[in-house]
Amino acid sequence: MVEKVIVLSLSFLLLFSSACKEVVKAPNVAGAFYPSEPEVLKNEVDNFIKRAEYQNIKGELIALISPHAGYQFSGQVAGYAYRNLQDRPVKTVILIGPAHYFPFKGISVYKEGFFRTPLGDVEIDKKVSGLLIKEEMDVSFIQEAFEKEHSLEVQLPFLQRVLKGFRVVPLLVGTPTERSLQHVISVLTELLRKQRDILIIASSDLSHYHTYEEARKMDMMFIDATLRLSIEELQGLLSKGEVEACGAWPVIITMAVARNLGATEGILYKYANSGDITGDTRRVVGYGAIGLYKTELSPEQRSLLLKIARETIFSYVKDKKIPRFNITDRRLTTSGATFVTIKDRYGNLRGCIGNILPVMALYESVQRNAIAASTADPRFPPMRPEELEGISVEVTVLSPLEKITDPEDIVIGRHGLFIVKDSKSGILLPQVPVEFGWDKKTFLKEVSLKAGLPEDAWKDGDLYRFTAEIIKE
């Protein structure tokens, strides 16, 4: 009888142990895309990183773009991306790559367990994976998509050498649907707003199998649009076949989240193609390492934006001519949202017009809004040349809108407000409640009235907050 109890107990323990064991996904391309011997792999990755240049960017790194070919081809380019990630306080990495081998609709998120490389096991952040998986939004766990895939796996040894104690969330993009894109972008945006120790990495190679010069031309167009965070331009280039990237959708998702979080520019760490490594320039594949950053405007950039606004107002009001500016600064050519405010010689408002979405280059936004503020503000007649003497000009550069439900999330002097209800909308900049001495309740009432709504419309309207860089003369 005792023996039977012992046998039953052992059977129960074995079943329990089996049921609780985490799934470990074995590597697919160790020994092919990268070395399978741990010491050889460690030394190779370390050498790639050591030979890469560190870019001392004054800003917040939000995302990386890194290639995923065999290390003999793209390893050194990837080394530049990871050199600029080294020793940062990142606890979770969102890895987004293309599905090369298994076709499916939507986006697949690996649910839980570990990814194994010769350097050890990397734990999957199942809490974050759980937030992303939503089958009705075409985001699910499709195990077959990961069985042969390399686009995420090749990033892991680099991560293991530059970060400590991190977890990953692996995403593969198949044929994405509109709802799968919106869901993933929305969830990641909200997640990264709350947790600043999460970073996104998009895995992508660039053009495939063109001549060296053709590839370089195509890749530079792709990179330029990416560095300026122009999703619209990049999608247009891709749809016309003027640029290529096997991880185009992962890059677009990453750019969208980064832009939502206030990213202001991309930095190219390194570009090369396979012809640079092999010497064969007939059919090459392109590789780029890029960081997406949130940076503040420098004093020189702020001064230039004010100059553009003032000179445009004077030229257009006097002669109906729009001055041309040769702007090469990438920060100013990146898509941005601005308002231009004009006050007369007595300090009274004379015009204020802007755009709330980053749909054009920052300097172009300033120039267009300068013209509109001086000639098209419906509250005032167009400015006359004799009014120009003594005016003051102010440029406000807006952060992305962030939806809020609790008025306690508003900080007077820091946040502007935007309200939408019943096809009506209104906006007040962060400096307005400070200038008028409003408290939070008055600020909410005034933004509702600005939209032509009842003063308590903020209670059931869609309310958004934003921050701003305010540039005054």
N, C-alpha and C positions, 0 to 999 in steps of 0.2 A: 504493500500500500504506500509506504514511504517512497519507494523507488518510482511509483507511478506519479506521485505528487511532484517529485524532483523533475521528472521528464516533462510533465505538463508545464512546470514553471520555466524550464529552459526553453520550451517551444514558444511560450508567451513572450519571453525576453527577446528571442530571435525575431519574432514577428514585429514586436514593438520597435526593436532596433532598425529593422528594415523599413518600417513605415516612417520613421523619423529621419532617416538618412537624407541629407541634402543631395540634390542632383549635381554632379560635376561634369561639365561639358569638356570633353577632351579636345585638344587643339587639332585643327584641320590641316594646317600648312607648315607646321614645324618640320624642318628638314628640307623644305622646298622654298618658301618665301623668306625664311630666316633660319638660322642654325638651331638644331635640336639639342645640342649639348649646352647645358646651363652656363658653364664658364665661358665658352666661346661666344654665346649669345650676349651675355652680360658685357664682355669686353667690347664686342662690336657696337652695341648700343651706346655704351659709355663713350667710345671714340667718336661716334657720330655727334653726340651732344657736346663733347669737349671741343670739337673742331668748329662748332656753330657759333655765330656771333650773338651776343645778348643785346637787345634793344632796350635802352633805358627810357621807357615811355612814361610820362607823368599822367597817369590815368588808371582806370580800373579795367583789367582784362576780363571780358565777358565770355569770349568764345575763341576757339581755334579752328583752323581748317588745315588738315594734314593729308598727305598722299598715302596710298595703300598698296603700292606695287611691291615686288620683291625688294628686299633691302639692298641688293646689289645695284638696283636702279634708282629707288627713291629714298633709301634710308638716310642719306645725308641731308636731303631736303627736309624730311620729317624731323631730323635732329634739330633743325632751326626752330621748329614749332615747339618742341619739348624743352629746348634750352631756355625758352622764354616762359615756360611753365614751371621750371625747376624750383622746388622748395616753397611754392605758394601754398597757402592754407586751404587747400581744396579737399573736401571730404567725399564728395560724390561727383562722378564724371558721367554726363549724358553723352553716350557714343551714338552717333547717327550715321549710318552708312547705306549704300545701295545694295539691293539684293541682286547678285549677278546670276544666280543659278536656278532659283526656284521662283516661278512667276506667281504672284498673288495680288489681290486687290487690297489696297489700304496700307497700313503700317503694322509691322509685327514687333512686339516688345517681349524680350526674354523675361520670363516671369520671376524666377527665383533660382537659387543655387549658386554655383561657382563656375567661372571660366578658367580653365587651366592653361598655363603656358609652361615651358621648361623652367621658368623662374618662380613658379609657384601658382597658387590659386588666388583668383580675384573674386571677392564676394559681390553678388548682385544685390543692389539696394531694392529689396522686394516691396518696401513701402512706397517708393516712388514709382516702381513698375506698376503697382496696383492702382495708383492714381491715374496712370496713363491708359491702362487697358480698359476699353469700353467698346464692346463688340458692336453695339448699335451705331457707333461712330466709325466703324471699320478699323478699329485699333484693337488687336488681339494678339495672343501668343500662338504663332505658327511655327512649330518646332522644325519642320522640314526646311524652312527658309534659312536656318542657321547651320544645317548639317554640313554643307560644303563651303559656306561663306568665309571669305578671308578679309573683307573690308574693315571689320571691327577688330578681328583677332590680331592683325599686325600692329595695331596701336597699343596693345596691352603691354608688351615688353618695355616700350618706351615709358609708359605710365608707371610701371613697376620700378623703374630706375630713377624717376624724378619726384614721385609722391610717396608718402608714407600713410598707411592706414586708411586707404581710400576704398570706395565701392563704386561699381559701375551700373549704369542702366543701358543695356544694349537695345538699340532700335534699328530695324531694317525697313527701308522704304521700298515697297513694290510698285504697283501702279496706284498712286495716291488718289483718293477722292477728295472733294472739296471739304467734306465734313471731317475726314481724318486729319487733314492739314489744319483746319481751324481748331479742332480739339487739342491736338498735340501742341500747337503754338500757344493756345490759351493756357493750358495746364502748365507748360514749362515757364511761361511768362509769370504767372502768379507764384509759382514755386520759387523761381529765382529772385523775385521781389522780396520774398520773405526770408530766404536763406542765401546769404552771400558766399557760402562756402561750396556752392555748386557751379560747375563749369560745363559748357557744351563743347564737344569736338565733332566737327563734321568731317567725315572721311571721304575724300574724292581725289581721283586723278583728273587731269584736264583733257586736252584734245588727244585723239587716238589715230595713229598711223598716217600722218601727213608728213610732208618734207619738213626739215628743220625750220626753214624760214616761214612756211605756212603755219606750222604749229605755234611758233613764237608769236606771230601776228594774232592768231586766234586767241591764244592764251592771255596775251596782254590786254585784249579787249574784255575778256572774262574777268581778269584780275582788276582792271580799272573800275568796272561797274561794281565789283564786290567791295573794293576799298572805299568807294563812295556810298556804299550801302544802298545802292539804287536797285531794289528788287524789280521794279517795273522795267528798267532798261535791260537788266539781265534776262528777264523772261522774254522780252522782245528779241534779244540777240539769239537766245536759245531756240525760239520758235521759228526764226528765219534761217537757222542752221549756220549762223555766222560764228558761233562759239560752241564748244562741246565740253561736257564733263559727265563722267559716269555717275558721279554723286551730285548732280545738279539739284535734285530735290532736297537732299540733306543740307546742302549749302543754303538753299532758299529758306528752309525752315529755320536754320541757324541764324541767318541774317534777320529774319522776321522777329524772332525772339530777342535778338540783340538790339534791334531798333526799338522794340517795345520797351526795353529796359534802359533806353537812353543812350545807346552806343552812338558815337558821333563820327567815327572814322575807322578804316581798316589800315593795318600796317603790313606791308609785304616784307616778310623776313628773308625769303629766298625763293627764287624761281630757277628751274633747270628742266631739261627734258632728257630722255634716254640717250639722245645723240651726244650730249655732253659727257656721258659716262662711257658709252660703247664706241663712239666715233662714227657709228653708222647713222648718217643724217637723212636716209631715204624715207624711212617710216618710223617716226618717233612717237613717244607718249609724253605728255607734259605733266609737270608736278609743281605745285605751289604750296608754300607754308605761309599762313596768314593769321594775324591776330586781330580781333575786333574789340575796340576799346571805347570807353566812355571818358572823354577828356573835356577840360574846360578851355574856353577861348583864352589865348594869350593876349597880353596888352596890345601887341601889334595887330592881331586879328580883330580885336574889339575896335581899335582906332580905325582900321580900314573899313569895317562895316558902317561905322558912323559917317565916314567920308563918302562912301557910296550913297548912303541915304541922303545926306545934305546936298551933295552935288547933283544928284538926280532930281531932287525937289526944285532946286534953283533953275536947272537947265530946262526942266519940263514946264514949270510955271512961266518962265520967261519966253521960251522959244518953241515949246512943244517938242523938244528934242530929247531923246534918251541917250545919255552918255554911255560910251562903251568902256568896259574895264577888262584888262587882260589879267584874269585871276587864275593863278596856277596853284595856289595853296589848297591842298586836298581837303583840309578841314572846312574851307569855305565853299568848295565845290561839292561837298557831301550834302545829300538831301536834308533840308531843315525847315522848321516852321517858325515864323517870326511875326511880330507886330511892329509897326512904325507909328510913333506918336509925335505929333507936332503941337507945340504950344506957341501962342503969339507973344509979342514983346512984353505983354503984361502978365504972362504966366497962365493965361486961360487956354483951355483945350481948343485946338483949331482943326484937329483931324486925327483919327486913330483907326487904322485898318490892318488886318492881318489874316494869316491862314493858320489853322490849327493842326493840319496834317503835313508831314514832310514829303511834299510831292514835287519839289524842285530843289535845285542847288541853293544852299543857304544864302549866298550873295545875291542870287536871282530873286529869292523871296524878299529880301530887303529892298531891292530895287523896285520890284513890282508894287510892294506895299507902300513904298515912299510915294510913288505916283498916285496910287489910290487914296492914300491919306490926304494928299494935297488937293485932289480934284474930284474924288468920288465918294467921300463920306456923306451919306444921305442927311446927316444932321447939319451940314454946313454947305454954303455955296462954294464952287471952286475958288482956290486961292488966286489973288491978283498979284502981279509983280510987286506992287507997292507994299504988300503985306510981308514980304520976305525979310525986310530989315528987322533984326532983333528976335527972330524966331529961335526956338530951341528944339532940338531933335533928339528923340530917344528910340533906341532899338531894343526890343525884347525878344530873346531867343527862347522858345518854349521847349520844355521836355515833353515826352509822350504823355497822352492822357491816361489817367488811372481811375477806373470806376470805383466809387465809394458808396457805402450804405450808411455809415455812421458819421454824423457831423463832428464827432470828437476827433476824427482823423484829419481835420482841417487845422492848419496852423497859420494864424494871421501873420502876414509878412513873408511867409514862405510859399504858400500855395495860392494859385489862381483857381478860379472855378469856371466850369462849363456845364450848362444844363440843357437837356433836351426833353421836350414833352409835347405831344400832339403836333408834331411837325414844326414846332417852334424851338428856337435855341438862343442862348445868350452866353456871353463870356465876359469875365472881369479879370484883369491881370493882377498879379500878386501885390503890386505897388498901390493899387486903388484903395483898398481898405485902410492902408497905412496913411495915405494922403488925407483921407476923410475922417480918420479916427474911428472907424467902425469896429464894433465887436463882431463875434462870429455870427450871432443871430441876425444882425443888420446886414452882414455880408451875404448871407443866404437869401434874405429878403430882396436885396438889391439885384442879385444875379437873376432871380426869378422875374422881377419887374423888367430887367434889361431884355429878357426874352419875350416880353409882352404877355407874361403869364401872371396869375394871381401871386401875391407875395409869399404864400405858403406852398407854392408849386414844388419846391425842392423836396417836400416830404414824400411825394409819390412820382416825381420825375426821375429821369436818369441823370445822376450827378457825377461829375468827374473833377478830379483835382490835377494840377500840374505845377511844376516848379519852373523857374525861368532865370536866365542870366540877363540882367537889366544893364544896358549900356547907355550911360548918360554923358552929355557934353560937359 
